Amino acid sequence: MLVNDIHIILIVFLLLIVGIGTWIYLWTYRDKKKERLILQFANYTTVLSFFIDKAYDMIHKDKILIYSLEATKLPDKEFGVFSKEFVRLVVKLLGPTLTSEFVYLFGDEGTFTFYLIEHFNSKYEEDEIRKASIEILMQSDIEVPEELTGGKTTSKIPRQH
């Protein structure tokens, strides 16, 4: 009976040592992962920027370009749909492994999604095609062809009858 009790105590003691050792290993692994992410931050952001640009180009070409060429703003409803589609496309391009790395880097999925949507917003606001189209429209509104002015311009406003 005493021998069985000693065996049970040894087994519990070994399980306790294995459990503590595993916990320490996982804790150290987590710290090493954080350290690796911090040291490789520039590389991670380069990879993320590549996929963000690729996804934005795809969304822009397929969904937003027509609005840019017409120099009109996206309706709020469609802007929300396109930004969510952009996030899904970035996640799909990254794949599950890189996505989990970035979610870990940003802290949680909500923060990562927020970052992606903000990036989409800023890229949309910097849309050069839309800016150029607006500029062309503004210039065409200001410039009046000579054949319509009848030659000399006057400051008199015609009276209504």
Backbone as a ProteinNet text record, in pm:
[ID]
protein_1_A
[PRIMARY]
MLVNDIHIILIVFLLLIVGIGTWIYLWTYRDKKKERLILQFANYTTVLSFFIDKAYDMIHKDKILIYSLEATKLPDKEFGVFSKEFVRLVVKLLGPTLTSEFVYLFGDEGTFTFYLIEHFNSKYEEDEIRKASIEILMQSDIEVPEELTGGKTTSKIPRQH
[TERTIARY]
81.5	0	86.2	193.7	284.8	355.1	387.2	454.7	360.7	233.1	135.4	119.5	119.9	109.5	231.9	348	471.5	466.8	419.4	407.5	309.7	199.4	99.6	158.7	230.2	292.3	396.2	476.4	577.6	512.1	404.5	334.7	275.9	212.8	156.9	268.8	380.2	494.6	550.8	563.1	613.2	516.1	385.9	286.4	291.5	313	324.1	447.1	558.8	681.4	662.8	601.4	575.7	480.5	378.4	283.2	348.5	428.6	498	598.6	668.6	764.8	696.6	583.8	507.6	459.5	409.6	363	477.5	592.8	710.1	751.7	751.6	788.2	692.7	562.2	463.7	473.5	497.1	512.8	634.5	745.4	867.1	846.1	774.2	745.1	664.9	566.3	485.1	570.1	659.1	747.7	841.9	892.4	981.3	906.4	778.7	698.1	677.5	647.3	633	763.7	873.2	1004	1033.5	1002.5	1024.1	939.6	814.1	726.4	777.7	826.7	878.1	1005.3	1094.8	1219.9	1197.2	1095.9	1067.1	951.3	920.2	805.2	811.1	926.5	939.8	906.8	951.1	921	771.6	711.7	568.1	487	523.2	447.6	466.5	582.9	604.7	514.4	506.6	419	273.7	232	94.4	62.9	155	134.2	118.6	197	186.4	46.1	-3.8	-135.6	-248.1	-229.7	-328.7	-337.2	-222	-221.1	-283.8	-251.3	-307.4	-460.1	-508.5	-653	-720.7	-659.5	-720.6	-727.4	-620.6	-621.1	-733.3	-755	-861.4	-999.1	-1021.1	-1149.5	-1168.9	-1064.3	-1073.8	-1109.1	-1039.5	-1063.1	-1203.8	-1249	-1378.4	-1497.5	-1479.7	-1594.7	-1591.4	-1475	-1467.4	-1429.4	-1365.1	-1312.1	-1418.7	-1536.7	-1643.7	-1678.7	-1678.5	-1705.1	-1590.4	-1467.1	-1351	-1355.1	-1386.5	-1390.3	-1501.6	-1611.5	-1722.5	-1705.3	-1597.2	-1565.7	-1678.1	-1739.3	-1844	-1796.1	-1854.2	-1821.3	-1903.2	-1842.9	-1916.1	-2030.9	-2147.5	-2254.4	-2210.9	-2257	-2214.4	-2240.4	-2355.6	-2390.4	-2290	-2259.4	-2165.2	-2023.5	-1989.8	-1857.6	-1838.8	-1941.5	-1935	-1921.5	-1995.6	-1988.9	-1850	-1797.2	-1665.9	-1554.3	-1566.4	-1462.1	-1461.9	-1580.1	-1586.8	-1533.8	-1565.8	-1515.1	-1362.7	-1310.8	-1166.6	-1100.8	-1158.7	-1103.5	-1103.9	-1215.9	-1222.5	-1117.5	-1095.9	-997.6	-855.8	-824.1	-690.9	-667.4	-766.8	-753.8	-737	-810.9	-799.5	-661.3	-608.9	-476.5	-366.4	-383.5	-283.7	-280.5	-396.2	-403.6	-415	-447.6	-474.3	-351.3	-234.2	-115.2	-76	-63.6	-26.4	-135.9	-261.8	-371.2	-361.1	-335.5	-323.9	-203.9	-96	20.4	-15.9	-87.3	-124.2	-228.4	-320.8	-417.8	-342.9	-244.2	-162.4	-84.8	-29.1	48.9	-37.1	-160.5	-249.1	-325	-323.9	-386.2	-515.1	-598.9	-722	-774.6	-875.4	-929.5	-996.1	-1062.2	-1128.8	-1032	-920	-819.5	-757.2	-730.6	-674.3	-772.4	-900.3	-1002.7	-1013.6	-1011.4	-1016.6	-900	-780.9	-663	-683.4	-732.6	-753.7	-857.8	-966.9	-1070.9	-1017.4	-941.9	-881.7	-785.5	-711.9	-620.9	-699.9	-810.2	-896.9	-950.4	-994.6	-1045.2	-939.6	-819.3	-713.9	-674.9	-671.2	-639.7	-749.4	-874.3	-984.7	-978.6	-945.6	-936.1	-821.8	-718.4	-604	-619.4	-738.3	-764.1	-727.4	-616.7	-565.5	-657.2	-718.4	-807.4	-926.4	-983.1	-1097.4	-1056.6	-940	-892.7	-873.8	-812.2	-790.6	-922.9	-1017.8	-1148.9	-1222.4	-1214.9	-1278.3	-1213.4	-1081.5	-1009.6	-1050.4	-1062.6	-1104.2	-1246.2	-1335.3	-1472.3	-1476.3	-1396.3	-1393.5	-1341.5	-1239.2	-1186.5	-1287.9	-1359.4	-1458.1	-1575.1	-1604.7	-1709.7	-1666.7	-1539.9	-1489.1	-1468	-1411.4	-1381.3	-1507.2	-1534	-1649.4	-1595.2	-1634.7	-1584.3	-1622.3	-1532.7	-1552.4	-1679.4	-1716	-1835.7	-1963.3	-1957.6	-2073.7	-2077.5	-1963.2	-1960.3	-1989.6	-1977.3	-2003.5	-1891.9	-1776.2	-1661.5	-1629.7	-1656.9	-1625	-1715.4	-1661.6	-1742.9	-1783.6	-1901.8	-1950.1	-1988.2	-1993.3	-2031.1	-2179.2	-2251.5	-2395.4	-2470.3	-2563.2	-2646.4	-2774.3	-2811.8	-2933.9	-3057.2	-3151.2	-3274.5	-3369.3	-3448.1	-3552.3	-3678.8	-3750.7	-3874	-3993
-118.5	0	125.3	124.6	238	259.2	152.4	161.3	225.6	189.2	248.5	397.7	438.9	581.5	657.8	599.8	664.7	678.1	574.5	581.3	692.2	702.3	805	943.8	959.7	1088.8	1123.4	1026.1	1050.5	1087.4	1019.6	1048.4	1189.5	1226	1361.5	1464.1	1437.4	1528.8	1545.1	1436.2	1442.8	1519.2	1495.4	1568.8	1718	1751	1890.4	1955	1884.6	1937	1952.7	1855.3	1864.3	1980.2	1997.5	2106.7	2242.8	2258.9	2385.6	2410	2306	2319.6	2359.7	2301.2	2335.1	2479	2521.1	2658	2757.6	2729.7	2817.6	2821.6	2707.1	2701.8	2786.5	2770.1	2846.5	2995.1	3032.4	3172.7	3232.6	3158.8	3204.7	3211.6	3115.2	3114.9	3238.6	3272.1	3390	3516.9	3526	3642.4	3648.1	3532.9	3529.5	3568.2	3528.3	3564.7	3715.8	3776	3921.4	3989.7	3939.4	3997	3984	3869.9	3849	3944.8	3963.6	4055.5	4199	4237.7	4374	4393.3	4295.8	4307	4304.4	4232.3	4219.3	4310.1	4413.2	4498.3	4559.6	4606.9	4668.5	4567.4	4445.1	4342	4309.6	4300.7	4272.5	4384.3	4509.9	4620	4626.7	4587.8	4583.8	4479.3	4363.5	4257.1	4302.4	4359.4	4405.2	4515.2	4608.1	4716.5	4661.3	4560.4	4499.6	4443.9	4367.6	4306.8	4410.5	4513.5	4620.9	4692.8	4725.6	4793.4	4706.4	4578.4	4485.1	4478.1	4464.5	4456.6	4587.4	4701.2	4829.1	4846.6	4808.5	4818.4	4734.2	4614.8	4527.9	4587.9	4637.2	4698.5	4826.1	4904.7	5031	5005.9	4911.9	4882.8	4829.3	4741.7	4676.4	4757.3	4834.7	4896.7	5049.2	5108.1	5251.3	5334.8	5277.2	5353.4	5436.7	5382.6	5455.6	5583.7	5577.7	5697.5	5797.3	5746.9	5834.3	5907.6	5835.5	5897.1	6000.6	5976.4	6071.4	6181.3	6173.4	6271.5	6283.2	6171.1	6170.3	6092.4	6125.7	6058.3	5929.9	5828.8	5704.7	5729.4	5674	5682.2	5608.9	5658.9	5602.3	5452.7	5408.5	5266.6	5183.8	5226.4	5151.6	5163	5276.5	5291.6	5188.6	5169.1	5068.1	4928	4899.2	4766.9	4743.9	4844.6	4829.4	4819.4	4891.8	4882.5	4744.7	4687.1	4551.3	4449.7	4470.4	4381.4	4391.8	4512.5	4534.6	4455.6	4460.9	4387	4237.4	4186.8	4043	4004.9	4090.8	4062	4063.2	4157.5	4161.1	4033.5	3994.2	3873.2	3750.1	3746.6	3633.4	3629.8	3746.1	3751.3	3715.3	3756.1	3723.9	3575.3	3512.8	3372.2	3359.3	3239.9	3222	3241.4	3200.9	3212.2	3357.4	3433.7	3574.7	3654.4	3620.8	3691.2	3672.9	3549.9	3526.9	3601.3	3611.8	3688.6	3836.3	3892.2	4033	4057.8	3966.4	3980	3978.7	3892.4	3887.3	4017.4	4068.4	4191.9	4310.4	4318.6	4430.2	4411	4292.6	4267.6	4189.7	4220.5	4145.4	4172.9	4096.3	4105.2	4240.3	4295.6	4424.3	4537.6	4539	4643	4627.4	4505.2	4480.4	4525.3	4492.5	4533.7	4686	4750.2	4895.9	4957.8	4903	4952.5	4940.4	4826.4	4805.4	4902.7	4923.3	5015.6	5158.5	5198.3	5331.9	5348.4	5244.1	5248.5	5263.1	5190.7	5201.5	5344.2	5402	5539.2	5637.3	5625.9	5719.8	5700.2	5576.4	5553.1	5608	5595.5	5648.7	5801.6	5864.4	6010.4	6062	5980.8	6020.3	5978.5	5941.5	5892.6	5999	5978.2	6075.8	6090.2	5981.8	5988.4	6078	6059.8	6140.7	6287	6312	6450	6515.5	6442.1	6496.7	6521.2	6430.2	6447	6567.5	6585.8	6702.1	6830	6828.4	6946.4	6978.3	6878	6898.4	6954.4	6899	6949.6	7094.4	7125.7	7262.3	7358.7	7320.1	7405.7	7421.6	7317.2	7327	7414.2	7420.9	7509.8	7655.8	7681.2	7818	7869.9	7790	7832	7827.8	7937.4	7945.4	7960.2	7870.8	7881.2	8014.6	8064.1	8194.5	8201.9	8092.4	8096.7	8117.6	8083	8105.3	8246.3	8307.4	8442.3	8548.4	8517.4	8615.1	8716.5	8680.6	8771.3	8832.7	8963.1	9037.1	8993.2	8991.1	8961.2	9090.6	9093	9211.2	9171.7	9270.1	9241.1	9263.1	9300.5	9324.7	9191.2	9182.2	9063.4	9090.5	9000.9	9025.7	9022.5	9111.4	9119.4	9010.1	8963.2	8866.9	8940.6	8891.2	8956.5	8884.4
0	0	0	78.4	85.3	-47.2	-118.6	-248	-350.7	-349	-441.1	-415.3	-289.6	-256.5	-307.2	-295.4	-342.8	-494.7	-563.9	-710.2	-751.8	-682.9	-715	-691	-581.5	-550.6	-656.2	-699.3	-803.1	-937.3	-970.2	-1096.5	-1092.4	-982.1	-968.2	-973.9	-907.9	-908.4	-1049.8	-1125.4	-1263.3	-1353.9	-1335.6	-1413.9	-1382.3	-1258.4	-1218.4	-1282.4	-1281	-1342.3	-1493.5	-1559.6	-1703.8	-1733	-1653.8	-1673.3	-1658	-1554.6	-1533.2	-1645.1	-1684.6	-1795.3	-1925.3	-1953.8	-2074.6	-2068.5	-1953.2	-1937.6	-1959.2	-1901.8	-1919	-2065.1	-2132.1	-2274.7	-2359.3	-2335.6	-2412.3	-2383.5	-2259.8	-2223.6	-2293.7	-2294.6	-2361.5	-2511.8	-2568.3	-2711.3	-2748.8	-2665.3	-2691.7	-2688.7	-2590.8	-2582.9	-2702.6	-2745.4	-2861.4	-2988.1	-2997.6	-3113.9	-3118.1	-3003.5	-2998.1	-3038.8	-2985.9	-3017.7	-3167.2	-3225.4	-3368.9	-3451.3	-3411.6	-3483.4	-3475.7	-3359.2	-3343.4	-3425.1	-3420.5	-3495.8	-3646.1	-3690.6	-3833	-3877.3	-3797.9	-3825.9	-3965.9	-4006.4	-4139.8	-4249.3	-4233.3	-4332.5	-4334.3	-4216.9	-4209.4	-4275.2	-4247.5	-4306.4	-4457.2	-4506.3	-4650.8	-4715.4	-4655.4	-4706.8	-4702.2	-4589.2	-4575.9	-4677.4	-4697.3	-4794.7	-4935.8	-4968.7	-5100.9	-5123.9	-5027.2	-5043.2	-5034.9	-4954.5	-4947.3	-5081.4	-5138.8	-5269.1	-5377.3	-5375.4	-5473.3	-5460.4	-5338.3	-5315.3	-5354.2	-5320.5	-5356	-5507.3	-5575.7	-5721.7	-5781.6	-5727.6	-5778.4	-5752	-5631.1	-5596.7	-5678.3	-5690.6	-5763.7	-5909.6	-5970.6	-6112.8	-6136.1	-6049.6	-6070.5	-6020.2	-5913.9	-5848.1	-5845.1	-5826.6	-5798	-5919.4	-6017.3	-6130.6	-6200.2	-6217.2	-6286	-6210.3	-6076.9	-5996.5	-6009.8	-6016.8	-6031.5	-6164.1	-6271.3	-6403.8	-6414.4	-6345.9	-6347.3	-6243.4	-6166.4	-6061.8	-5960	-5928.4	-5826.8	-5705.9	-5594.1	-5469.3	-5459	-5400	-5376.3	-5278.9	-5305.6	-5206	-5078.6	-4963.5	-4835.2	-4825.1	-4874.7	-4867	-4946.5	-5068.2	-5151	-5097.3	-5037.3	-4976.8	-4866.1	-4784	-4678.3	-4734.1	-4840.7	-4903.2	-4962.6	-5031.1	-5095.4	-4991.8	-4881	-4779.1	-4713.1	-4691	-4635.1	-4735.3	-4861.6	-4966.1	-4974.9	-4955.7	-4954.4	-4841.6	-4722	-4607.2	-4636.9	-4690.6	-4723.8	-4826.8	-4924.4	-5028.8	-4973.4	-4886	-4824.4	-4744.8	-4665.7	-4583.4	-4673	-4783.5	-4875.5	-4940.9	-4979.4	-5040.8	-4940.7	-4815.6	-4713.2	-4681.7	-4683.4	-4645	-4494.8	-4447.9	-4304.3	-4215.3	-4261	-4176.9	-4155.6	-4265.4	-4251.1	-4181.7	-4208.2	-4141.3	-3990.7	-3946.2	-3802	-3744.2	-3821.1	-3774.9	-3757.6	-3854.4	-3845.9	-3737.4	-3719.1	-3610	-3477.5	-3464.5	-3343.2	-3326	-3436.8	-3432.6	-3390.5	-3443	-3411.5	-3280.4	-3227.2	-3097.7	-3105.1	-3202.4	-3222.8	-3363	-3401	-3537	-3563.5	-3462.1	-3477.8	-3508.2	-3439.2	-3462	-3600.3	-3640.6	-3773.6	-3881.7	-3865.3	-3961.1	-3965.5	-3849.8	-3842.9	-3920.7	-3902	-3974.5	-4125.1	-4169.8	-4313.2	-4368.8	-4296.7	-4343.9	-4347.8	-4248.5	-4249.2	-4366.2	-4395.5	-4510.2	-4640.3	-4651.4	-4768.4	-4781.2	-4669.8	-4670.9	-4721.1	-4668.6	-4709.2	-4855.1	-4902.6	-5043.7	-5134.1	-5091.1	-5169.8	-5175.3	-5062.3	-5058.9	-5144.8	-5165.6	-5247.6	-5393.5	-5434	-5569.5	-5672.9	-5743	-5840.1	-5961.5	-6004.6	-6121.5	-6088.3	-5970.7	-5928.8	-5916	-5856.8	-5842.2	-5978.4	-6071.6	-6205.7	-6276.6	-6262.1	-6325.1	-6268	-6138.9	-6076.6	-6127.7	-6137.3	-6187.4	-6330.6	-6413.8	-6553.3	-6557.3	-6474.5	-6469.3	-6420.9	-6321.8	-6269.8	-6376.1	-6450.6	-6556	-6668.2	-6701.9	-6808.4	-6766.7	-6637.5	-6589.3	-6596.1	-6579.5	-6578.1	-6720.1	-6805.8	-6941.9	-7028.1	-7093.9	-7182.9	-7324.5	-7413.8	-7551.7	-7614.1	-7701.8	-7764.6	-7847.4	-7913.9	-7997.2	-7915.6	-7787.7	-7702.4	-7645.3	-7634.7	-7577.6	-7681.4	-7807.6	-7911.7	-7924.1	-7890.1	-7902.3	-7768.3	-7757.8	-7636.3	-7521.3	-7403.8	-7286.9	-7220	-7170.9	-7099.8	-6959.6	-6874.3	-6736	-6713.4	-6818.7	-6805.8	-6803	-6716.4	-6706.9	-6783.9	-6874.9	-6953.5	-6862.4	-6895.8	-6817.2	-6860.3	-6765.5	-6798.8	-6836.1	-6934.1	-6978.7	-6928.6
[MASK]
+++++++++++++++++++++++++++++++++++++++++++++++++++++++++++++++++++++++++++++++++++++++++++++++++++++++++++++++++++++++++++++++++++++++++++++++++++++++++++++++++

